[in-house]
Amino acid sequence: MKQTAVEWLREKLRLEFGFIFSDNILEQAKEMEKEQIIDFGYDIAEDLACGKYRDKKHMEERYDEFLTYNQKEQ
C-alpha cells in the first residue's frame, strides 16, 4: 500500500528533526486527510457528471478552489 501524505510527513520529521508524533495525533491527521479526499471526490464526481471538467488542468484548478473554500470554513 502506498504511503499517505501524513505518513510521509511523519517519517520526514522523525528522520530529519527527531520529531515523533503520538499515535493518537497521527490517527487524527490520517482521518482528516481521508475526509478531505472523500469530500473532494464527491465534489469532482458532481462536476464530472455535469460535464464541467475534461482535463487535468481543470481538475487541478478545482482542487485549489476546494482547498481555499475549505480553509475559509474553518
QUIDA-V712655 format. One record per helix or strand. SS is the DSSP state (H for helix, E for strand). FROM is the first residue (numbers start at 1). TO is the last residue. If there is no record, write none. Layout:
SS:FROM:TO / SS:FROM:TO
This chain:
H:5:17 / H:23:49 / H:56:73
